[in-house]
Amino acid sequence: MRGNNVMGVIFSNMHEELIRELTDKRTMGSVPFGGRYRLIDFTLSNMVNSGINKVGIITKTNYQSLMDHLGSGKAWDLSRRRDGLFILPPFGNSSGEFSNRLETLNSISDFLTHSKEEYVLLSDSDIVCNIDYQKVVESHVKNNADITIIYKRGQIPEKMVEPMVLSLEPDGRIKDIIVGPIAPGEYSFAFDKAIIRRELLLRLIGECTSRNKSNFKRDIYQANVGKLRMYAYEFTGFAEVITSMNRYFEANMALMRPEVREELFNSDRPIYTKVRDDMPAKYGLGSSVKNSLIASGCVIEGEVENCVLFRGVHISKGAKVSNCVIMQDSVVGNNCNLNYVIADKDVVIKDERTLMGFQSYPVYISKASIV
């Protein structure tokens, strides 16, 4: 199956309300992650590595930082004369506010109609994983499926919006779908990632719009379980769904584990991002760094342990920083003591400050704040 017979559509704004602190002035897709990446880098890189060379990114509001990050798509080899990267702003809606996924897809129906690819890969941008979509497409074609939904077996992430649990036949065909709150336990829960025939997607969107139906999971997936050939594809690797500030923090902390880094940043399927030329990290005399990810351009003069430091962060003399996520160009002053803190970009923490959170409730400092 040729990758260029599949087009990608990424929702950059879905579920922003779950981490409103980080998405108040940016989209979900442009939330910084892992020292140098944005969340959308993982979904976009997975598509490019799978041979998909036409990707539309749906935006809604606060997408200036996303556009600045993506640029022409050159970092992902999507700066092309034909196909490539398409930014799809909220045209067709005067308020710029989409209330649901179906309305969002209906607004880009012209883009879908004028595309020539046979299949559409739909994906949100709030899942950190490294998945080979080529295998998903091969499974979709082998099963002669109308829709293939990607799922994972395990505990449903806390606060996940409308979790969708799949009941499967032995051959992987979906026989039932449950949407909504479910008792604790292990389930086959779906990611917001699926492959669907492009013409079928357009038909289903049109039918739902004409009947004033608005719930994508219930009115597209659940309502058509017995009518369409719907299959599931199990993803068994590392995946973290960002459903809260705590999940965001834990996803960053998971990068401390070598096995997670090895899988997530697989050299055969690299994660691409916007290039920022910077000097190597600089470590001062008497500095101490343990079990941390330090990006280029950092200056470390104090003590750092179990932290993710983004590019250009300055940890001053005498400062002790533990279990923290410190974003780009932030400064921690002399003799500060930070534990379980998430500091957004360009934060300045003055000398002698002490900030203490907890693993299940890290302290958040908003962008460009002075503490």
N, C-alpha and C positions, 0 to 999 in steps of 0.2 A: 504494500500500500504506500503510495507516494505521499510524503508529508505535505506537498503543495496542493493536495486535493482536500486539505482541511484548513479552515480559517479559524482564528481565535477571536473570541470576544471576552474582554475582561471588564468586570464591574469594579470600578475603583472606589466607590463610595458606600458599598453595602456594609451595614452593621456598625456604622460609625458611632452610634449612640452608646455602644458598649464600652468604648474607651474615649469618652468625650474629652477628657483632659488632653489627650494627644491629637484629637481630630478637630479641635475647636477652630484651628486656623489652617488645617491641611486635610487632604483626603486620607482615607484608610490606606490606600495604596502607597502614599508617600510618607507613611510613618517610618522613622529611622529604626534600623534593627541591626544587631550584630556587629557594631563598630564602624561599618562603612556602607551598609546596604539600606534599601527601602523595601517594604514588604512586597511591593509589586515586582521587584527584581526576581523573586523566586518563581512566580507564575510566568512572567514574561520569558525568563531564561529557559524554563522547562519547555515552553512552546517552541522557542527557537532551536533548542537542542534536539527537538523531535521533528525538525524539518518543516515547521509551520512558518511560512514567511509572509503571511498577511494577518495582522492583528489589529483589531479595533478596540480602543480603550474608552469605555463610556464614563463620562464625567458628569458631575452635577453642580457642586458648589466647591469653593475653596481649592480650585485645581491649579492655581498659579505655581505652587511649589512642585506639583506633579509634572507640569509642562516644562518647568525649568530643569527638572531631573531627567526627563525623557529626551528632551530636545528633538532632534530629527530621527532618533532611534539608532544612531551610529554605533553606540556601545554594544548594541544587541545585533548588529549587522542587519538592521531593518531600514537603513537609509537607502532606499531603492527608487529607481525610476518607475517601476511597476510594482504594485503591491506594497509591502513594507508596513510601516506603522501609521495608524490613523487615530487621531484624537477626535472623539465624538461628543461634542458639547451638547447641552440640553436644548437643541433646537426643536421647534414644534411645541414648546411649552413655555408660555410667556413668563411664568413665575420662576422657571428654572428648578422647580421642586418636583421630583417624581415621588409618588406615594407608594409605588410597588414595582416589582421586577417586570411584570407584564407591561405596564405602562412605559417603562424604560425601554424594553425591547421593541415595543410598537413605535417608539420615536425614532428608532434606527432601521425601520423596515425598508426604507429606500436603499440604505447601505447593504443590507442583506440581499435585497432583490437584485441589485446590480452586481453582486459578487458571483463568481462562477464556480467556486468550490462546492463539492458535493456535501461536505459535512461541516458542522459548526461545533467547535469546542467552547463551551460556556464555563467561565470560572470566576469566582470571587478572588480578591487579592489579600484576604486575611488568613491564609493558610501557609505556614512555613513548612515546605517539604521539597524534596527533589524527586520528581516522578517522571518516568519515561512514558510520555503520551503516545509514542509510536506503538508500544505494546497494547495500550488501551484501544487505539484505532484498529490494530490487527484483530483484537478480540471482538470488537464491534462488527467488523466486516465478516469474520469467521462465523459469527452467530446470526448474520443477516439481520442485525438488530435495527430497530427504529430509534431507540434511545439506549444509551449505556451510561449508567450512573456509577461514579467512583465512590467506594465506601471503605471504611476501616472497622475492624472488629475491636471492641473495647468499651471503656466507660465513655458515656456521652459527656463532652466538655460542659462544665458548669456554665449556666447562663447562655448557652447556645440558642440562637433565635430559631424557633420552630424546628427543633431537631426532627429528622426524618429517619425512621427505622425501617429497614428492609427485611422482608421475609422471602427467602429464596428457595427455589427448586434445586435439586442436586446439580443440574447443569448450569446454574447461575442465573436462570431466568427469574425475574421478580414476580412473585405471586401475590404479594400484598405490601402495602405501604402504610405506616402509621405516622401521622404528623402531629406534633405537639408534645406537651409535657408527658414524661414517662417515668415510671418508678426506677429507682437506682438499680444498676446491674450492668452486665456486659451485653452489648447489642451490636448488630451490624448497622452502624449509623452512617448516613450518607454525608459526604462533603458536598459543598456547593460547586461541584465540577461534574460536567456531563457532556457526552457527545450525542449529537442529534442531526438527522438529515436536515439540510438547510431548507428545502422546500416544505418539509413536514413542519419545521419550526414556524415558518411564515404562516402556514395554514392554521396551526394551533393558536398562534397569536391573534390571527384575524377572527377565528371563531370565538375566542374568549372575549375579545374586545367588543364584538357585535352583541354578545350576551351580557355585557357589563360584569364579567368575571375578572377578579383582580388578584387572586392568590395563585402564584406560579406553581408552588408545590402541590396544592390541593387540586387546582383546576387543570394543570398540565400533566403532572406525574400521577397523582393518586387517582384522578378520574379516568385515566387511560390504561390502568394496569391490565385489565382484561381485554382491551381493544387493540393495543399495540404490542409489538415484540420488544419488551423492555428487559434488559439484562443489567447485571451489576459486575463491576470489576473491583476486586479487592486489592487495596494498597497496604502492604505489610511493613513498610519502612517507617522512619521517624516522621511524624507530622504533628504540628502544634497549631491548633485553631485559636486565634487571638479573640477571646470572648470577654476579657476583663483586663484591668490593669495588672492584676496579679498573674494572669496567664501570660501577659506580655513580659512581665518581669521573669517568670519561670522559664519562658522560651529563650530569653537571653542567657539566663544562668545555665540552661541545658548545654549551651555551646562550650562550657568548660569541660564537658566529657569528651574524650578523644573519639569514642565510637560515634558520637553524634556529629562531630565536625567531619569525620571521615566520610560519613554517608551524605551529609547535607552538602558538603563542598567536594563532591566527587569530581576528580580530574577529568573523567570521561564526559561528564555533564556539568560544566562549570557554571557558576552563578555570576552573571555579568552585572555591572553597575556603572554609573557615571564616573568617569575618571577625574580625580583631583590630584594634580601633581603637588607633592609635599615632601618635605625632608623626612628622613627616618626619625623614629622616636628617639628622644634624648633622655638619658638616665643620669641624674646628678650624683655626686659623691654622697654616700650615706643613704641613697634611696633603696627601697625594697619592694619587689614585685613578686607576688605569689599567685599562681593559678588564675591568671587574668588574660583577657584579650586586649592588647594595646594597639591602636591604629597608628598609622604614620602621622608625623607632625606633633605627637604628644611630647610634653616635657614633664618628666617625673622627678620630683625632688623629695617627695615624702614617701609614705608607705601605702601600697595598694595590694589588696587581697580579694580574690573572688569577684572581680569587677570586669565590666565591659566599658572601655573608654574609646569614644569615637575620635575622629581626626581632630587634631589641634587642641586637645584638652591639656590644661596646665594644672598639675598638682604641686602646690608650693611646699616649702620646707616645713617640717614638723607636722604636716597634715597626715591623718590616718583615714583612709577610705576603704571600707569593707562592704562587700555584697551590694554594689551600686552599679547603676547604668548611667554614665555621664555622657551626654551627647555633645556634638561638634562645637569646638571653640569655647567651651565653658572653662571657668577658672575657679579653682578651689584655693582659698587663701591660706596663709601661714597658720599652723597649729589648729586647723579645723579637725573635727571628728565626725565622720559621716558613716552611717550604717543603714543599709536597706533604704537607699534613696534613688529615685529616678529624677535626674536633672535634664531638662530639655535643652535645646541649643542656646548658646550665647548667655548662659546663666553665670552670674558672678556671686560667689559665696565669700564674703569678707572674712578677714582674719578672726581667729578664735571662736568661730561658730561651731555649735554642736547640733546635729540633726540625726534623730534616731527613729527609724520605722521598725517594722516587723516583717518577717518573711511573707506572711499572708496579707500584709497591708503596708507596702512600701510608701514612703513619703514622696510626693510628686511636687516638683518645682517647675512652674510654667516657663515658657520660652522668654528669654531676655530679661528674666527677673534678677533683681539684686537683693541678696539676703544679708 
